[in-house]
Amino acid sequence: MVTPQEIFQIGPLRSVEMCCQLWIARYMLIHIAEKYNVIITFHPKPFKDMNGSGAHTNFSTKSMREENGIEHIYKAIDKLSKKHNEHIKDYGKYNELRLIGTNETANINEFKYGSCDRSSSIRIPINVVKDKKGYLEDRRP
């Protein structure tokens, strides 16, 4: 049995447009897979010991992308940290199987951030640190 994992990205778009595009993309993915007798799952961790199953969300605001936007990124991270448990409850079922603190995932019970740290809840990519502007990656949802 072959169990590959793939990724697809949508955006950048406004949030409402992003939601619509995600629904359309999932619909197309499922119907194309049917044609080739492939099974698609959106389970956050379909294979226990397999790395991946990220479901990460990269996002930014206009101020994050402007000069010294890193300050706004850190402010957003601070706000996210204060609502971590509330966010985890809203992210859906079975994330406790994915967010176990190994295989490049954060621990579901703690919030941490870091640059280039794939084991953090929020990751700041190296290019963002270098440029002092850009986006952040929420590795929890």
N, CA and C of each residue as an Amber inpcrd file, in Angstrom:
protein
   423
   0.8470000  -1.1790000   0.0000000   0.0000000   0.0000000   0.0000000
   0.8950000   1.2460000   0.0000000   0.6300000   2.1440000  -0.9030000
   1.3700000   3.3990000  -0.9960000   0.6080000   4.4650000  -0.2200000
   1.3090000   5.2130000   0.6130000   0.6450000   6.2320000   1.4230000
   1.3390000   7.5850000   1.2930000   1.3570000   8.1440000   0.1140000
   2.0070000   9.4390000  -0.0330000   1.1600000  10.5620000   0.5550000
   1.8310000  11.5800000   0.9670000   1.1440000  12.7840000   1.4220000
   1.5580000  13.9120000   0.4970000   0.6290000  14.7210000   0.1580000
   0.8910000  15.8580000  -0.7130000   0.3590000  17.1200000  -0.0670000
   0.7360000  18.2300000  -0.6230000   0.3080000  19.5230000  -0.1240000
  -0.2090000  20.3490000  -1.2850000  -1.2010000  21.1510000  -1.0210000
  -1.5990000  22.1480000  -2.0040000  -1.8560000  23.4500000  -1.2760000
  -1.6030000  24.5180000  -1.9640000  -1.7250000  25.8380000  -1.3600000
  -2.7210000  26.6810000  -2.1310000  -3.3600000  27.5680000  -1.3940000
  -4.3250000  28.4930000  -1.9650000  -3.9710000  29.8860000  -1.4820000
  -4.0590000  30.8310000  -2.3790000  -3.8390000  32.2140000  -1.9670000
  -2.5910000  32.7820000  -2.5820000  -2.2590000  33.9660000  -2.2140000
  -2.9040000  34.7880000  -1.1930000  -4.2030000  35.4200000  -1.6860000
  -5.1920000  35.4010000  -0.8250000  -6.5070000  35.9660000  -1.1040000
  -7.0850000  36.5400000   0.1900000  -8.1510000  37.3170000   0.0480000
  -8.8880000  37.7600000   1.2250000  -9.5410000  36.5400000   1.8520000
  -9.8510000  36.6110000   3.1380000 -10.3160000  35.4320000   3.8750000
 -11.5700000  34.7920000   3.2850000 -12.5600000  35.5690000   2.8840000
 -13.7800000  34.9920000   2.3190000 -13.4680000  34.2850000   1.0010000
 -12.6500000  34.9070000   0.1660000 -12.2570000  34.2850000  -1.0980000
 -11.4520000  33.0110000  -0.8440000 -10.6060000  33.0450000   0.1660000
  -9.7860000  31.8900000   0.5130000 -10.6700000  30.7060000   0.8790000
 -11.7030000  30.9580000   1.6680000 -12.6200000  29.8780000   2.0630000
 -13.3020000  29.2630000   0.8490000 -13.7780000  30.1030000  -0.0400000
 -14.4400000  29.6000000  -1.2590000 -13.4720000  28.7760000  -2.1010000
 -12.2580000  29.2720000  -2.2810000 -11.2670000  28.5610000  -3.0800000
 -10.8920000  27.2220000  -2.4420000 -10.8330000  27.1930000  -1.1160000
 -10.5100000  25.9410000  -0.4230000 -11.5920000  24.8960000  -0.6650000
 -12.8590000  25.2840000  -0.5630000 -13.9560000  24.3530000  -0.8240000
 -13.9080000  23.8320000  -2.2590000 -13.6800000  24.7260000  -3.1880000
 -13.6130000  24.3250000  -4.5980000 -12.4210000  23.3880000  -4.8290000
 -11.2780000  23.7280000  -4.2510000 -10.0820000  22.8990000  -4.4290000
 -10.2900000  21.5000000  -3.8520000 -10.8960000  21.4250000  -2.6830000
 -11.1530000  20.1140000  -2.0800000 -12.1350000  19.2990000  -2.9280000
 -13.1540000  19.9540000  -3.4220000 -14.1320000  19.2910000  -4.2880000
 -13.4310000  18.7150000  -5.5250000 -12.6040000  19.5220000  -6.1690000
 -11.8880000  19.0620000  -7.3620000 -10.9340000  17.9210000  -7.0260000
 -10.2300000  18.0460000  -5.9170000  -9.2810000  17.0170000  -5.5020000
  -9.9810000  15.6710000  -5.3030000 -11.1050000  15.6890000  -4.6260000
 -11.8520000  14.4530000  -4.3690000 -12.3340000  13.8230000  -5.6770000
 -12.8470000  14.6310000  -6.5800000 -13.3780000  14.0710000  -7.8300000
 -12.2790000  13.6060000  -8.7830000 -11.1660000  14.2640000  -8.7930000
 -10.0360000  13.7840000  -9.5990000  -9.5110000  12.4730000  -9.0090000
  -9.4400000  12.4040000  -7.6900000  -8.9650000  11.1790000  -7.0320000
  -9.8720000   9.9960000  -7.3440000 -11.1810000  10.2240000  -7.3830000
 -12.1130000   9.1460000  -7.7240000 -11.7880000   8.5430000  -9.0830000
 -11.4450000   9.3960000 -10.0250000 -11.1250000   8.9360000 -11.3820000
  -9.9470000   7.9590000 -11.3780000  -8.9940000   8.1790000 -10.4680000
  -7.7860000   7.3560000 -10.4250000  -7.7990000   6.3480000  -9.2660000
  -8.9670000   6.1680000  -8.6650000  -9.1410000   5.2100000  -7.5730000
  -8.1810000   5.4950000  -6.4060000  -8.0780000   6.7550000  -6.0560000
  -7.2310000   7.2010000  -4.9480000  -8.1410000   7.6870000  -3.8230000
  -7.7670000   7.3880000  -2.6070000  -8.5530000   7.8130000  -1.4490000
  -7.9540000   9.0890000  -0.8800000  -8.7920000  10.0630000  -0.6380000
  -8.3750000  11.3380000  -0.0530000  -8.9480000  11.4300000   1.3560000
  -8.1350000  11.8480000   2.2940000  -8.6120000  12.0970000   3.6410000
  -8.1150000  13.4710000   4.0960000  -8.9250000  14.1270000   4.8800000
  -8.5320000  15.4070000   5.4660000  -8.3040000  15.2580000   6.9720000
  -8.1310000  14.0250000   7.4000000  -7.8210000  13.7430000   8.7960000
  -6.4880000  14.4080000   9.1340000  -6.3690000  15.0530000  10.2790000
  -5.1300000  15.7610000  10.5890000  -3.8990000  14.8640000  10.7630000
  -4.0860000  13.5860000  11.0510000  -2.9410000  12.6770000  11.1880000
  -3.3530000  11.2690000  10.7900000  -3.4720000  11.0050000   9.4930000
  -3.9510000   9.6840000   9.0550000  -2.9690000   8.5470000   9.3260000
  -1.6730000   8.8370000   9.4270000  -0.6620000   7.8020000   9.6630000
   0.1670000   8.2060000  10.8670000   0.0580000   7.4400000  11.9200000
   0.6150000   7.8010000  13.2270000   2.0890000   8.2150000  13.1970000
   2.9460000   7.4210000  12.6120000   4.3830000   7.6790000  12.6920000
   4.9430000   8.4180000  11.4860000   4.0940000   8.8700000  10.6010000
   4.5640000   9.5480000   9.4010000   4.6990000  11.0500000   9.6530000
   5.8170000  11.5890000   9.2500000   6.0350000  13.0220000   9.3720000
   5.0570000  13.7610000   8.4600000   4.7340000  14.9620000   8.8140000
   3.8780000  15.7700000   7.9480000   2.4860000  15.9470000   8.4840000
   1.5200000  15.9460000   7.6040000   0.1290000  16.2490000   7.9340000
   0.0400000  17.5950000   8.6210000   0.6010000  18.5790000   7.9570000
   0.7840000  19.8780000   8.5640000  -0.4500000  20.6980000   8.8000000
  -1.2330000  20.9660000   7.7640000  -2.3900000  21.8460000   7.8760000
  -1.9900000  23.2260000   8.3860000  -0.8490000  23.6800000   7.9970000
  -0.3650000  24.9800000   8.4590000  -1.0600000  26.1080000   7.7210000
  -1.0960000  27.2550000   8.3830000  -1.6830000  28.4440000   7.7900000
  -0.6710000  29.5770000   7.8440000  -0.2850000  30.0600000   6.6890000
   0.5930000  31.2270000   6.6220000  -0.2880000  32.4560000   6.4660000
  -0.0140000  33.4970000   7.2390000  -0.8060000  34.7010000   7.0550000
  -0.0150000  35.9410000   7.4110000  -0.5240000  37.0450000   6.8990000
   0.0840000  38.3500000   7.1740000  -0.9850000  39.4140000   7.0390000
  -0.6390000  40.5760000   7.5490000  -1.4470000  41.7720000   7.3310000
  -0.5750000  42.7380000   6.5410000  -1.1770000  43.7850000   6.0610000
  -0.4140000  44.7800000   5.2970000   0.7520000  45.3180000   6.1370000
   0.4830000  45.6140000   7.3930000   1.5450000  46.1710000   8.2500000
   2.6730000  45.1710000   8.4860000   2.3850000  43.8730000   8.4730000
   3.4370000  42.8600000   8.6320000   4.3610000  42.8180000   7.4270000
   3.8380000  43.1710000   6.2720000   4.6210000  43.1030000   5.0370000
   5.3870000  44.3890000   4.7510000   5.1370000  45.4390000   5.5390000
   5.8220000  46.7130000   5.3310000   7.1180000  46.7710000   6.1360000
   7.8830000  47.8100000   5.9220000   9.1610000  48.0020000   6.6210000
   8.9840000  47.8220000   8.1310000   9.8780000  47.0540000   8.7620000
   9.8230000  46.7230000  10.1910000   8.5180000  46.0220000  10.5870000
   7.9450000  45.3080000   9.6580000   6.7250000  44.5630000   9.9230000
   6.8920000  43.4800000  10.9680000   8.1250000  43.1130000  11.2390000
   8.4010000  42.0850000  12.2430000   7.8080000  42.4670000  13.5950000
   7.7560000  43.7770000  13.8920000   7.1550000  44.2390000  15.1440000
   5.6850000  43.8450000  15.2070000   4.9810000  43.9570000  14.0940000
   3.5690000  43.5840000  14.0380000   3.4020000  42.0670000  14.1000000
   4.3600000  41.3550000  13.5680000   4.3370000  39.8880000  13.6540000
   4.4430000  39.4570000  15.1110000   5.3840000  40.0540000  15.8460000
   5.5430000  39.7150000  17.2610000   4.3120000  40.1020000  18.0770000
   3.6640000  41.2050000  17.7390000   2.4280000  41.5930000  18.4370000
   1.3270000  40.5650000  18.1800000   1.2280000  40.1040000  16.9340000
   0.2230000  39.0930000  16.5990000   0.5030000  37.7850000  17.3380000
   1.7660000  37.4060000  17.4080000   2.1450000  36.1830000  18.1200000
   1.7690000  36.2900000  19.5890000   2.0020000  37.4470000  20.1870000
   1.6390000  37.6630000  21.5910000   0.1330000  37.4770000  21.7840000
  -0.6620000  38.0310000  20.8820000  -2.1210000  37.8780000  20.9740000
  -2.5360000  36.4180000  20.7940000  -1.9110000  35.7240000  19.8410000
  -2.2200000  34.3080000  19.6200000  -1.8770000  33.4690000  20.8540000
  -0.7920000  33.8060000  21.5130000  -0.3570000  33.0350000  22.6850000
  -1.3740000  33.1020000  23.8220000  -2.0610000  34.2050000  23.9370000
  -3.0140000  34.3970000  25.0400000  -4.3080000  33.6200000  24.8470000
  -4.5600000  33.1460000  23.6320000  -5.7980000  32.4150000  23.3310000
  -5.5040000  30.9990000  22.8280000  -4.3150000  30.4980000  23.1070000
  -3.8910000  29.1980000  22.5660000  -4.9120000  28.0830000  22.8260000
  -5.3060000  27.8930000  24.0710000  -6.2210000  26.7980000  24.3960000
  -7.5690000  26.9760000  23.7090000  -8.0350000  28.2050000  23.6340000
  -9.2910000  28.4890000  22.9440000  -9.1770000  28.1550000  21.4520000
  -8.0560000  28.5140000  20.8500000  -7.8380000  28.2130000  19.4290000
  -7.8050000  26.7060000  19.1940000  -7.0930000  25.9880000  20.0300000
  -6.9730000  24.5370000  19.8760000  -8.3580000  23.8860000  19.8800000
  -9.2470000  24.3470000  20.7570000 -10.6080000  23.7930000  20.8020000
 -11.3510000  24.0240000  19.4930000 -11.0710000  25.1420000  18.8180000
 -11.7760000  25.4890000  17.5820000 -11.1680000  24.8630000  16.3290000
  -9.9800000  24.2750000  16.4260000  -9.2930000  23.7690000  15.2340000
  -9.8070000  22.4300000  14.7430000 -10.7310000  21.8150000  15.4510000
 -11.3050000  20.5670000  14.9670000 -10.8280000  19.3500000  15.7340000
 -11.3100000  18.2080000  15.2970000 -11.0440000  16.9320000  15.9670000
  -9.6720000  16.3700000  15.5860000  -9.1690000  15.5600000  16.4770000
  -7.9830000  14.7110000  16.2640000  -6.6530000  15.4580000  16.1850000
  -6.6240000  16.7510000  16.4750000  -5.3460000  17.4510000  16.4560000
  -4.4100000  16.9810000  17.5650000  -4.9660000  16.3660000  18.6070000
  -4.1110000  15.8010000  19.6540000  -3.2700000  14.6440000  19.1120000
  -3.6860000  14.0430000  18.0100000  -2.9040000  12.9820000  17.3730000
  -1.7570000  13.5450000  16.5390000  -1.9130000  14.7690000  16.0810000
  -0.9120000  15.3980000  15.2180000   0.0460000  16.2620000  16.0180000
  -0.4760000  17.0350000  16.9530000   0.3470000  17.9720000  17.7180000
   0.9120000  17.2840000  18.9550000   1.9160000  16.4320000  18.7260000
   2.4650000  15.6000000  19.8020000   3.8760000  16.0150000  20.2130000
   4.4090000  17.0410000  19.5710000   5.7360000  17.5200000  19.9370000
   6.8830000  16.7840000  19.2580000   6.5670000  15.8720000  18.3430000
   7.5970000  15.1810000  17.5620000   7.2200000  15.2980000  16.0910000
   8.0830000  14.7900000  15.2300000   7.8300000  14.8220000  13.7810000
   7.5130000  16.2300000  13.2800000   8.2860000  17.1870000  13.7380000
   8.1480000  18.5910000  13.3170000   6.7820000  19.1760000  13.6550000
   6.2560000  18.8130000  14.8260000   5.0070000  19.4100000  15.2900000
   5.1920000  19.9660000  16.6910000   4.3590000  20.9430000  17.0240000
   4.3470000  21.5090000  18.3750000   3.5880000  20.5620000  19.3010000
   3.7500000  20.7710000  20.5880000   2.9630000  20.0580000  21.5700000
   1.6440000  20.7970000  21.7350000   0.5450000  20.0750000  21.6670000
  -0.7880000  20.6840000  21.7220000  -1.0190000  21.4580000  23.0190000
  -0.3180000  21.0930000  24.0850000  -0.5490000  21.6840000  25.4050000
   0.3140000  22.9040000  25.7100000   1.2030000  23.2670000  24.8030000
   2.0370000  24.4420000  25.0640000   2.1150000  25.3300000  23.8260000
   2.2880000  26.5950000  24.0710000   2.4400000  27.5500000  22.9770000
   3.8800000  28.0250000  22.9830000   4.5160000  27.9390000  21.8340000
   5.8510000  28.5220000  21.6980000   6.0230000  28.9800000  20.2620000
   6.9260000  29.9160000  20.0750000   7.2130000  30.4000000  18.7300000
   8.7150000  30.4400000  18.5430000   9.1180000  30.4810000  17.2800000
  10.5350000  30.5640000  17.0010000  10.7820000  30.7590000  15.5240000
  11.9620000  31.2600000  15.2210000  12.3370000  31.4070000  13.8170000
  12.9190000  30.0780000  13.3520000  12.4530000  29.6260000  12.2220000
  12.9310000  28.3820000  11.5960000  12.6760000  27.1500000  12.4540000
  11.8120000  27.2250000  13.4450000  11.5610000  26.1240000  14.3720000
  10.2740000  25.4070000  13.9990000  10.3980000  24.2630000  13.3770000
   9.2220000  23.5120000  12.9400000   8.5270000  22.7890000  14.0910000
   9.0980000  22.8450000  15.2770000   8.4350000  22.2520000  16.4390000
   7.7030000  23.3130000  17.2580000   7.5840000  24.5000000  16.7260000
   6.8910000  25.5710000  17.4400000   5.4490000  25.6960000  16.9690000
   4.6440000  26.3370000  17.7700000   3.2530000  26.6060000  17.4090000
   3.2100000  27.6150000  16.2680000   4.0250000  28.6500000  16.3960000
   4.1370000  29.6910000  15.3780000   5.5840000  29.7430000  14.9150000
   5.7820000  29.6240000  13.6170000   7.1350000  29.6680000  13.0500000
   7.2880000  30.9500000  12.2410000   8.4150000  31.5990000  12.4360000
   8.7580000  32.7650000  11.6270000   9.8490000  32.3110000  10.6570000
   9.5550000  32.2750000   9.3770000  10.5430000  31.7990000   8.3980000
  11.8100000  32.6620000   8.3800000  12.9170000  32.0600000   7.9990000
  14.2220000  32.7420000   8.0110000  14.2300000  33.9940000   7.1420000
  13.5520000  33.9470000   6.0000000  13.5310000  35.1270000   5.1430000
  12.7940000  36.2840000   5.8110000  11.8110000  35.9910000   6.6300000
  11.0770000  37.0370000   7.3500000  11.9670000  37.6540000   8.4250000
  12.7070000  36.8280000   9.1340000  13.6430000  37.3280000  10.1460000
  14.6880000  38.2140000   9.4780000  15.2250000  37.7480000   8.3740000
  16.2610000  38.4960000   7.6490000  15.7350000  39.8270000   7.1160000
  14.5360000  39.8060000   6.5160000  13.9680000  41.0120000   5.9100000
  13.2510000  41.9080000   6.9100000  13.0060000  41.3660000   8.1100000
  12.2720000  42.0860000   9.1540000  10.8560000  42.4720000   8.7200000
  10.2790000  41.6420000   7.8780000   8.9060000  41.8360000   7.4230000
   8.4610000  40.5720000   6.6980000   7.1320000  40.4100000   6.5940000
   6.6280000  39.2550000   5.8620000   5.3890000  38.6570000   6.4780000
   5.5030000  37.4190000   6.9430000   4.3450000  36.6710000   7.4030000
   4.7530000  35.7220000   8.5250000   3.7700000  35.0870000   9.1280000
   4.0490000  34.0470000  10.1090000   3.3290000  32.7760000   9.6950000
   3.7930000  31.6640000  10.2160000   3.2010000  30.3680000   9.9130000
   2.6190000  29.8030000  11.1960000   1.3000000  29.6790000  11.2380000
   0.6390000  29.0340000  12.3730000   0.6300000  27.5460000  12.0810000
   1.3840000  26.7790000  12.8360000   1.5530000  25.3550000  12.5850000
   0.5620000  24.5030000  13.3770000  -0.4190000  25.1470000  14.0270000
  -1.3710000  24.4190000  14.8550000  -2.6180000  23.9380000  14.1160000
  -3.2570000  24.7490000  13.2750000  -4.5790000  24.3510000  12.7870000
  -4.5590000  23.1490000  11.8520000
